[in-house]
Amino acid sequence: MAKRGVKLDYAYCLGKVIGAQGIADKELVDLSAKVAQVHQRLGEQRQAGDLGFMDLPDQPAQLLETILEEAARLSSIADDLVVLGIGGSALGATAVDMALKGALRYAQPAGPGGMRLFVADNSDPRFFGSLLDRVDLERTAFAVISKSGSTAETMSQFLVVKELLERRLGKEETLRRLVFITDPAKGNLRLIAKEEPVPILSVPPNVGGRYSVLSPVGLLPLACAGHDIQALLAGAGAMAEACASPELEKNPAYMLAALNYGFYQRGRNVLVMMPYATDLFGLAQWFAQLWAESLGKAQSLDGSTVNLGQTPVAAVGATDQHSQLQLYMEGPQDKLIMFLTLGNYGRDLSIPDLYPRIDALSYLGGRSLAELVQAEARATAAALASQGRPSYSLRLPAIGPEVLGEVIYLLELATVMTGGLLNINPLDQPGVELSKKLSYGLMGRKGFEAEAKQMRSLDAGDQYLI
Ligand SMILES: O=P(O)(O)OC[C@H]1O[C@H](O)[C@H](O)[C@@H](O)[C@@H]1O
């Protein structure tokens, strides 16, 4: 079995540790039976080819070659890569790049470590316009990533960039700076690539956007940024092996799912992901999409209306101890906290003993910032537990590509298992369609005249205070 580093510590979920708010041994036994049933269903779904994300750790060597070659081509002509993509076509690459290069990565010049990766995941013109002002268009490549090939934000950015590049550099140089990542058979990017020779990579049809970070969607930008995508996949593969058992006590993804489900059943409607590392904030935002779109559903699999879902919150420790913790400690008993802790920060700063006579400072002297932030993570979980407030911790030995691959796979499988326990479909997102259609109506898209009309009637209710 491949070596694995991530550990799940769930002591502060247990009734015998935190009291009545915790999960009792008997409940774990019941959960275990439910999990075994869903495991069987997931096996059937996998057989039927519906759970494509589970195959991503083992992609054909040929595909990885192609990704690495395309990354080498782009980095030979450009210093910066701008991803035009949103949601599942953006958050995974951001999460891994931010984790590995650091939250301050944009301040570093591009260099031998790979291209600088900008992820333009908003049609907000202030943001996108200033990004375009900032990069040197001659030394910038653009990855247009959209599984559907029709997402308005991404496609409008593409149109803006294409015209800008063509005006500045001419058609041939423009096409050299582009790469498309989309569905293998359909969509507008496929259509365009038939006419214009833009390199194109495929998103497997059975992998939805929010489960696609380990497909070319995440792998190409990450390879361009100089990250070890093979190590990322190896980590995911090691976690897949560790999550093969149908038994709750032997499967960390299933235990995570069972805890989330068990606490949701007890009214814990909010799941806070709080890594004790600023560089992991992107991972918390990636997880927020995974959890929200997968589990927020109106209908159960039997067709009844259920309106289920646990609200994900992205937080970061120790920062949010000074912002949100008051609510977590004393607010409604409706939250479950998932901490991510690091055994090793990869660097450390020792704290000098500059004021030995000031007690409130001298205890810090001679210690280090890693010791402080690790103590804060432990203290926060313990403080919550002392008030009967549950949490669990994913303990990461350090931040690295293997570990991130492990965490990504773990959370994806846990999400699908939780969906199974809730008896909803964790792979679709029907609720996001109406606002898209109404926007099409507002923007005058052909075929959406009814939505334009619907929009006029919905708009009529404006009531301004000032
Ligand atoms: O990759 P795309 O087809 O452009 O989709 C981008 C995103 O758009 C949507 O509205 C979905 O809710 C997301 O799940 C998806 O990741």
PDBQT file of the ligand as one rigid body, heavy atoms in Angstrom, charges set to zero:
ROOT
HETATM    1  O1  LIG A 501     -16.923  24.328 -16.632  1.00  0.00    +0.000 OA
HETATM    2  P1  LIG A 501     -18.148  25.070 -16.929  1.00  0.00    +0.000 P 
HETATM    3  O2  LIG A 501     -19.095  24.324 -17.803  1.00  0.00    +0.000 OA
HETATM    4  O3  LIG A 501     -17.854  26.431 -17.488  1.00  0.00    +0.000 OA
HETATM    5  O4  LIG A 501     -18.922  25.305 -15.578  1.00  0.00    +0.000 OA
HETATM    6  C1  LIG A 501     -18.441  26.112 -14.567  1.00  0.00    +0.000 C 
HETATM    7  C2  LIG A 501     -19.343  26.041 -13.365  1.00  0.00    +0.000 C 
HETATM    8  O5  LIG A 501     -20.588  26.545 -13.740  1.00  0.00    +0.000 OA
HETATM    9  C3  LIG A 501     -21.750  26.153 -13.136  1.00  0.00    +0.000 C 
HETATM   10  O6  LIG A 501     -22.749  27.037 -13.083  1.00  0.00    +0.000 OA
HETATM   11  C4  LIG A 501     -21.829  25.062 -12.171  1.00  0.00    +0.000 C 
HETATM   12  O7  LIG A 501     -22.692  25.366 -11.117  1.00  0.00    +0.000 OA
HETATM   13  C5  LIG A 501     -20.488  24.649 -11.661  1.00  0.00    +0.000 C 
HETATM   14  O8  LIG A 501     -20.603  23.382 -11.104  1.00  0.00    +0.000 OA
HETATM   15  C6  LIG A 501     -19.464  24.659 -12.772  1.00  0.00    +0.000 C 
HETATM   16  O9  LIG A 501     -18.235  24.216 -12.261  1.00  0.00    +0.000 OA
ENDROOT
TORSDOF 0
